Amino acid sequence: MKLKIKSQIKEVDLILLFDVMALLIFGLVSVASASFPTTIKYDVNRFYYLIRQLVWMVLGIFSVLFIIKVNKNFIKKILIGFFF
């Protein structure tokens, strides 16, 4: 099991992973800085929009990991059921 995980880690494109992580962090910083005046105006928690963005980001990451792990033939069977 441990060897399988190590082989999967070696297959990861590190440049793509770094770019995605950088964009996620940049997005969080942007949401935090842009929503600060809005939170003051509507008198809500300062981190309200940041927390919402973080929750959706985590759900998106788990969704991507789930889709990567699911068998491709299983996905094809499900999608054919949607279209016919």
N, CA, C and O atoms as a MOPAC input file, in Angstrom:
PM7 MOZYME 1SCF
protein

 N      0.82900 1    -1.19800 1     0.00000 1
 C      0.00000 1     0.00000 1     0.00000 1
 C      0.86600 1     1.25100 1     0.00000 1
 O      0.57700 1     2.21300 1    -0.71200 1
 N      1.91700 1     1.23600 1     0.79300 1
 C      2.77400 1     2.40400 1     0.88900 1
 C      3.49900 1     2.65500 1    -0.43100 1
 O      3.70000 1     3.80700 1    -0.81800 1
 N      3.89000 1     1.59200 1    -1.12000 1
 C      4.55500 1     1.75200 1    -2.40600 1
 C      3.60800 1     2.30900 1    -3.45900 1
 O      4.01700 1     3.08600 1    -4.32200 1
 N      2.34100 1     1.90900 1    -3.38500 1
 C      1.36000 1     2.41200 1    -4.33600 1
 C      1.18000 1     3.91800 1    -4.17900 1
 O      1.09400 1     4.63900 1    -5.17300 1
 N      1.12100 1     4.39400 1    -2.95100 1
 C      0.96500 1     5.83200 1    -2.70000 1
 C      2.20200 1     6.58600 1    -3.18300 1
 O      2.08300 1     7.65900 1    -3.77500 1
 N      3.37900 1     6.03500 1    -2.93500 1
 C      4.59700 1     6.69800 1    -3.39500 1
 C      4.64300 1     6.77900 1    -4.90900 1
 O      5.07800 1     7.79100 1    -5.46000 1
 N      4.20200 1     5.73400 1    -5.58900 1
 C      4.20500 1     5.76800 1    -7.05300 1
 C      3.18700 1     6.77700 1    -7.57000 1
 O      3.42200 1     7.42100 1    -8.59300 1
 N      2.05000 1     6.92400 1    -6.87100 1
 C      1.06100 1     7.91600 1    -7.27900 1
 C      1.57600 1     9.32700 1    -7.06600 1
 O      1.28300 1    10.22000 1    -7.86100 1
 N      2.33500 1     9.53800 1    -6.01000 1
 C      2.88900 1    10.86400 1    -5.74100 1
 C      3.91700 1    11.23200 1    -6.79400 1
 O      4.00500 1    12.39400 1    -7.18900 1
 N      4.68500 1    10.27900 1    -7.24900 1
 C      5.70000 1    10.54000 1    -8.26900 1
 C      5.06700 1    10.90800 1    -9.60500 1
 O      5.69600 1    11.59300 1   -10.41200 1
 N      3.83700 1    10.46600 1    -9.85600 1
 C      3.16300 1    10.75100 1   -11.11700 1
 C      2.54000 1    12.14600 1   -11.15900 1
 O      2.08900 1    12.58100 1   -12.21900 1
 N      2.50600 1    12.84500 1   -10.04600 1
 C      1.87600 1    14.15800 1    -9.97600 1
 C      2.74700 1    15.18400 1   -10.70000 1
 O      3.96600 1    15.21800 1   -10.52900 1
 N      2.09800 1    16.01400 1   -11.50900 1
 C      2.79000 1    17.10600 1   -12.18000 1
 C      2.96300 1    18.24000 1   -11.16400 1
 O      2.01000 1    18.95200 1   -10.84500 1
 N      4.17800 1    18.39400 1   -10.66800 1
 C      4.41500 1    19.35100 1    -9.58500 1
 C      4.21800 1    20.79600 1   -10.01500 1
 O      3.78600 1    21.62700 1    -9.21700 1
 N      4.52700 1    21.09700 1   -11.25100 1
 C      4.33600 1    22.47200 1   -11.73400 1
 C      2.84500 1    22.80800 1   -11.76300 1
 O      2.43500 1    23.88900 1   -11.34000 1
 N      2.04900 1    21.88100 1   -12.26200 1
 C      0.60100 1    22.10900 1   -12.29900 1
 C      0.03300 1    22.20000 1   -10.88600 1
 O     -0.80900 1    23.05300 1   -10.60700 1
 N      0.48600 1    21.33200 1   -10.00500 1
 C      0.03100 1    21.36500 1    -8.61300 1
 C      0.39200 1    22.69100 1    -7.94500 1
 O     -0.43200 1    23.27600 1    -7.24200 1
 N      1.60700 1    23.16000 1    -8.15900 1
 C      2.03700 1    24.43900 1    -7.59000 1
 C      1.20100 1    25.59100 1    -8.15000 1
 O      0.80300 1    26.49100 1    -7.41000 1
 N      0.93900 1    25.56100 1    -9.45600 1
 C      0.13900 1    26.63000 1   -10.06600 1
 C     -1.28600 1    26.66100 1    -9.51400 1
 O     -1.82600 1    27.73000 1    -9.22900 1
 N     -1.88700 1    25.48400 1    -9.36700 1
 C     -3.25000 1    25.42200 1    -8.83800 1
 C     -3.28000 1    25.92100 1    -7.39800 1
 O     -4.17200 1    26.68200 1    -7.02300 1
 N     -2.31600 1    25.49900 1    -6.59500 1
 C     -2.26800 1    25.95300 1    -5.19900 1
 C     -2.06600 1    27.46700 1    -5.12700 1
 O     -2.67900 1    28.13500 1    -4.29400 1
 N     -1.21700 1    28.00500 1    -5.98900 1
 C     -0.99100 1    29.44900 1    -6.00900 1
 C     -2.27300 1    30.19700 1    -6.38400 1
 O     -2.58500 1    31.23000 1    -5.79300 1
 N     -3.01600 1    29.67600 1    -7.36600 1
 C     -4.27200 1    30.31800 1    -7.75300 1
 C     -5.31600 1    30.23800 1    -6.64400 1
 O     -6.06900 1    31.18800 1    -6.42800 1
 N     -5.36300 1    29.11700 1    -5.94600 1
 C     -6.30600 1    28.99200 1    -4.83300 1
 C     -5.98100 1    29.98800 1    -3.72100 1
 O     -6.87800 1    30.63300 1    -3.17800 1
 N     -4.72100 1    30.11100 1    -3.39100 1
 C     -4.31200 1    31.05700 1    -2.34900 1
 C     -4.56800 1    32.49200 1    -2.80200 1
 O     -5.05300 1    33.31500 1    -2.02600 1
 N     -4.24200 1    32.78800 1    -4.05600 1
 C     -4.49200 1    34.12600 1    -4.59800 1
 C     -5.98100 1    34.45100 1    -4.56400 1
 O     -6.36200 1    35.58000 1    -4.25400 1
 N     -6.82700 1    33.47000 1    -4.88000 1
 C     -8.27200 1    33.67500 1    -4.83800 1
 C     -8.77100 1    33.95000 1    -3.43200 1
 O     -9.62800 1    34.81000 1    -3.22800 1
 N     -8.23300 1    33.21800 1    -2.46100 1
 C     -8.63700 1    33.45700 1    -1.07300 1
 C     -8.22900 1    34.84700 1    -0.60500 1
 O     -9.00900 1    35.53300 1     0.05600 1
 N     -7.02700 1    35.26000 1    -0.93900 1
 C     -6.55600 1    36.59300 1    -0.55100 1
 C     -7.40600 1    37.66800 1    -1.23300 1
 O     -7.75400 1    38.67700 1    -0.61900 1
 N     -7.73400 1    37.44400 1    -2.49900 1
 C     -8.55600 1    38.41800 1    -3.22700 1
 C     -9.94600 1    38.54900 1    -2.62300 1
 O    -10.45500 1    39.65600 1    -2.44900 1
 N    -10.55100 1    37.42200 1    -2.30700 1
 C    -11.89000 1    37.46400 1    -1.70100 1
 C    -11.83200 1    38.14700 1    -0.34600 1
 O    -12.70700 1    38.94700 1    -0.01500 1
 N    -10.81600 1    37.84000 1     0.43200 1
 C    -10.69700 1    38.44100 1     1.76500 1
 C    -10.52900 1    39.95700 1     1.66600 1
 O    -11.16700 1    40.70500 1     2.40800 1
 N     -9.68200 1    40.40300 1     0.76100 1
 C     -9.43600 1    41.84500 1     0.67900 1
 C    -10.59700 1    42.59300 1     0.03000 1
 O    -10.88200 1    43.73100 1     0.40300 1
 N    -11.26200 1    41.97500 1    -0.92600 1
 C    -12.36200 1    42.65200 1    -1.61500 1
 C    -13.64100 1    42.66800 1    -0.78400 1
 O    -14.45800 1    43.57600 1    -0.93600 1
 N    -13.82600 1    41.69800 1     0.07700 1
 C    -15.08200 1    41.61900 1     0.82200 1
 C    -15.02900 1    42.35600 1     2.15200 1
 O    -16.05400 1    42.47700 1     2.82200 1
 N    -13.88900 1    42.83900 1     2.54300 1
 C    -13.78300 1    43.51900 1     3.83800 1
 C    -14.71400 1    44.71900 1     3.95300 1
 O    -15.40100 1    44.84000 1     4.96700 1
 N    -14.77500 1    45.62500 1     2.95600 1
 C    -15.71300 1    46.75600 1     3.07500 1
 C    -17.18300 1    46.32100 1     3.10900 1
 O    -18.00500 1    46.94400 1     3.78100 1
 N    -17.50200 1    45.25900 1     2.38700 1
 C    -18.88300 1    44.76900 1     2.37100 1
 C    -19.29100 1    44.23400 1     3.73900 1
 O    -20.41700 1    44.44700 1     4.18700 1
 N    -18.37500 1    43.54500 1     4.39300 1
 C    -18.70300 1    43.01000 1     5.71800 1
 C    -18.91600 1    44.12800 1     6.72900 1
 O    -19.73400 1    43.99700 1     7.63900 1
 N    -18.19400 1    45.20900 1     6.57700 1
 C    -18.39800 1    46.36000 1     7.46600 1
 C    -19.75800 1    47.00700 1     7.18200 1
 O    -20.48600 1    47.37600 1     8.10300 1
 N    -20.08700 1    47.14000 1     5.89100 1
 C    -21.34100 1    47.77400 1     5.49900 1
 C    -22.55500 1    47.00300 1     6.02100 1
 O    -23.50500 1    47.60900 1     6.51500 1
 N    -22.52900 1    45.67700 1     5.91600 1
 C    -23.67600 1    44.85500 1     6.31800 1
 C    -23.54100 1    44.30100 1     7.72900 1
 O    -24.38300 1    43.51600 1     8.16600 1
 N    -22.51300 1    44.69200 1     8.43400 1
 C    -22.31200 1    44.34000 1     9.83300 1
 C    -22.36800 1    42.81700 1    10.06600 1
 O    -23.12200 1    42.32100 1    10.90200 1
 N    -21.54700 1    42.10800 1     9.29900 1
 C    -21.40700 1    40.65600 1     9.47600 1
 C    -19.96200 1    40.35200 1     9.86300 1
 O    -19.11700 1    41.24700 1     9.89800 1
 N    -19.69100 1    39.09300 1    10.14900 1
 C    -18.34700 1    38.66500 1    10.50900 1
 C    -17.35600 1    39.08400 1     9.42200 1
 O    -17.65200 1    38.95100 1     8.23500 1
 N    -16.20800 1    39.57700 1     9.80600 1
 C    -15.20600 1    40.04100 1     8.83700 1
 C    -14.75700 1    38.94500 1     7.88000 1
 O    -14.37500 1    39.22400 1     6.74400 1
 N    -14.80400 1    37.71400 1     8.33400 1
 C    -14.32500 1    36.60300 1     7.51700 1
 C    -15.46800 1    35.79300 1     6.90700 1
 O    -15.25900 1    34.65600 1     6.48500 1
 N    -16.66400 1    36.36000 1     6.85500 1
 C    -17.83400 1    35.63900 1     6.35500 1
 C    -17.61900 1    35.14500 1     4.92700 1
 O    -17.80100 1    33.95900 1     4.65400 1
 N    -17.24100 1    36.01900 1     4.03000 1
 C    -17.06200 1    35.63400 1     2.62500 1
 C    -15.82000 1    34.77300 1     2.43100 1
 O    -15.80100 1    33.90100 1     1.56300 1
 N    -14.80500 1    35.00500 1     3.21500 1
 C    -13.60700 1    34.17200 1     3.15200 1
 C    -13.92600 1    32.73700 1     3.57200 1
 O    -13.45900 1    31.78800 1     2.94300 1
 N    -14.70600 1    32.58000 1     4.61400 1
 C    -15.08500 1    31.23900 1     5.07900 1
 C    -15.94500 1    30.54600 1     4.03000 1
 O    -15.76100 1    29.35900 1     3.75700 1
 N    -16.87900 1    31.28000 1     3.44400 1
 C    -17.70700 1    30.68400 1     2.38200 1
 C    -16.85400 1    30.24200 1     1.20900 1
 O    -17.04400 1    29.14700 1     0.68100 1
 N    -15.91300 1    31.08300 1     0.79500 1
 C    -15.02000 1    30.73400 1    -0.31000 1
 C    -14.17300 1    29.51600 1     0.04400 1
 O    -13.95800 1    28.64200 1    -0.79600 1
 N    -13.70000 1    29.45700 1     1.26000 1
 C    -12.87300 1    28.34200 1     1.71300 1
 C    -13.66900 1    27.03800 1     1.73000 1
 O    -13.15100 1    25.99000 1     1.34500 1
 N    -14.92300 1    27.09700 1     2.17300 1
 C    -15.76500 1    25.90500 1     2.19500 1
 C    -15.97700 1    25.37700 1     0.77900 1
 O    -15.83700 1    24.17800 1     0.53500 1
 N    -16.31300 1    26.26100 1    -0.14800 1
 C    -16.53000 1    25.82300 1    -1.52700 1
 C    -15.23800 1    25.34900 1    -2.17600 1
 O    -15.26000 1    24.44000 1    -3.00700 1
 N    -14.12000 1    25.94900 1    -1.80900 1
 C    -12.83500 1    25.50300 1    -2.33900 1
 C    -12.52700 1    24.07800 1    -1.87100 1
 O    -12.09600 1    23.24100 1    -2.66400 1
 N    -12.74600 1    23.80800 1    -0.59500 1
 C    -12.49200 1    22.47200 1    -0.05700 1
 C    -13.43200 1    21.44800 1    -0.70200 1
 O    -13.00400 1    20.34700 1    -1.04700 1
 N    -14.70700 1    21.80700 1    -0.86400 1
 C    -15.63900 1    20.89900 1    -1.54000 1
 C    -15.20800 1    20.62400 1    -2.97500 1
 O    -15.32800 1    19.49900 1    -3.45900 1
 N    -14.71200 1    21.64100 1    -3.64600 1
 C    -14.22000 1    21.46000 1    -5.01400 1
 C    -13.00700 1    20.55200 1    -5.08100 1
 O    -12.90000 1    19.72200 1    -5.98300 1
 N    -12.09200 1    20.70300 1    -4.13500 1
 C    -10.89600 1    19.85400 1    -4.10700 1
 C    -11.28800 1    18.40300 1    -3.86100 1
 O    -10.77800 1    17.50200 1    -4.52600 1
 N    -12.19700 1    18.17000 1    -2.90500 1
 C    -12.64000 1    16.80500 1    -2.64700 1
 C    -13.39700 1    16.22500 1    -3.83900 1
 O    -13.28800 1    15.03100 1    -4.11800 1
 N    -14.15700 1    17.05000 1    -4.53800 1
 C    -14.86700 1    16.57900 1    -5.72600 1
 C    -13.89100 1    16.14400 1    -6.80900 1
 O    -14.07700 1    15.10400 1    -7.44200 1
 N    -12.86100 1    16.93400 1    -7.01800 1
 C    -11.85200 1    16.58300 1    -8.01800 1
 C    -11.14200 1    15.29800 1    -7.63000 1
 O    -10.94100 1    14.42800 1    -8.47800 1
 N    -10.75900 1    15.15900 1    -6.37100 1
 C    -10.09000 1    13.93200 1    -5.92500 1
 C    -11.00200 1    12.72200 1    -6.07200 1
 O    -10.53500 1    11.64200 1    -6.43300 1
 N    -12.29100 1    12.88000 1    -5.79900 1
 C    -13.24000 1    11.78300 1    -5.95600 1
 C    -13.36200 1    11.37800 1    -7.41700 1
 O    -13.35700 1    10.19100 1    -7.74100 1
 N    -13.47100 1    12.36200 1    -8.29300 1
 C    -13.61000 1    12.07100 1    -9.71800 1
 C    -12.35900 1    11.39800 1   -10.26300 1
 O    -12.44900 1    10.52100 1   -11.12200 1
 N    -11.20200 1    11.79900 1    -9.77500 1
 C     -9.95200 1    11.17800 1   -10.22400 1
 C     -9.90400 1     9.70800 1    -9.81400 1
 O     -9.42600 1     8.86600 1   -10.57500 1
 N    -10.39500 1     9.40000 1    -8.62300 1
 C    -10.31100 1     8.03700 1    -8.10700 1
 C    -11.37300 1     7.09000 1    -8.66700 1
 O    -11.19200 1     5.87400 1    -8.62100 1
 N    -12.47300 1     7.62100 1    -9.19200 1
 C    -13.56400 1     6.78000 1    -9.68300 1
 C    -13.14700 1     6.14800 1   -11.00900 1
 O    -12.46800 1     6.77100 1   -11.82500 1
 N    -13.56500 1     4.90700 1   -11.20500 1
 C    -13.27400 1     4.18000 1   -12.42700 1
 C    -13.91900 1     4.88700 1   -13.62600 1
 O    -15.08000 1     5.29100 1   -13.55600 1
 N    -13.18200 1     5.03400 1   -14.70700 1
 C    -13.67400 1     5.76500 1   -15.87900 1
 C    -14.86700 1     5.06400 1   -16.53000 1
 O    -15.76900 1     5.73200 1   -17.03400 1
 N    -14.88400 1     3.73500 1   -16.52700 1
 C    -16.01600 1     3.01500 1   -17.10900 1
 C    -17.29200 1     3.26400 1   -16.30700 1
 O    -18.37600 1     3.34600 1   -16.88600 1
 N    -17.18100 1     3.38300 1   -15.00100 1
 C    -18.33400 1     3.68000 1   -14.15600 1
 C    -18.90700 1     5.05400 1   -14.50500 1
 O    -20.12400 1     5.22800 1   -14.56600 1
 N    -18.03300 1     6.01600 1   -14.72900 1
 C    -18.48800 1     7.36400 1   -15.10300 1
 C    -19.19200 1     7.32900 1   -16.45300 1
 O    -20.21600 1     7.98800 1   -16.63400 1
 N    -18.64900 1     6.55800 1   -17.41500 1
 C    -19.28200 1     6.45500 1   -18.73400 1
 C    -20.67600 1     5.85600 1   -18.63000 1
 O    -21.59600 1     6.31200 1   -19.30800 1
 N    -20.84500 1     4.83200 1   -17.78400 1
 C    -22.16500 1     4.21800 1   -17.61000 1
 C    -23.16200 1     5.21000 1   -17.02900 1
 O    -24.31500 1     5.25400 1   -17.45700 1
 N    -22.73100 1     5.99700 1   -16.06700 1
 C    -23.61700 1     6.98000 1   -15.45100 1
 C    -23.98900 1     8.06900 1   -16.45500 1
 O    -25.15100 1     8.46500 1   -16.53600 1
 N    -23.01900 1     8.55000 1   -17.21200 1
 C    -23.28800 1     9.62400 1   -18.16600 1
 C    -24.18200 1     9.16900 1   -19.29000 1
 O    -25.01700 1     9.94100 1   -19.76100 1
 N    -24.02900 1     7.93100 1   -19.73400 1
 C    -24.92700 1     7.43200 1   -20.79700 1
 C    -26.35700 1     7.42400 1   -20.27000 1
 O    -27.28600 1     7.70700 1   -21.02600 1
 N    -26.55200 1     7.11100 1   -19.01100 1
 C    -27.89200 1     7.14000 1   -18.43200 1
 C    -28.49600 1     8.53300 1   -18.40500 1
 O    -29.71600 1     8.67300 1   -18.48800 1
 N    -27.67900 1     9.55600 1   -18.29100 1
 C    -28.18600 1    10.92700 1   -18.29100 1
 C    -28.60600 1    11.39800 1   -19.67500 1
 O    -29.52900 1    12.20200 1   -19.80500 1
 N    -27.93700 1    10.90600 1   -20.70400 1
 C    -28.18000 1    11.42300 1   -22.04700 1
 C    -29.20500 1    10.62200 1   -22.85100 1
 O    -29.66900 1    11.07800 1   -23.89500 1
 N    -29.55600 1     9.43300 1   -22.36900 1
 C    -30.51800 1     8.62000 1   -23.13700 1
 C    -31.65800 1     8.17900 1   -22.28500 1
 O    -32.55800 1     7.49000 1   -22.76500 1

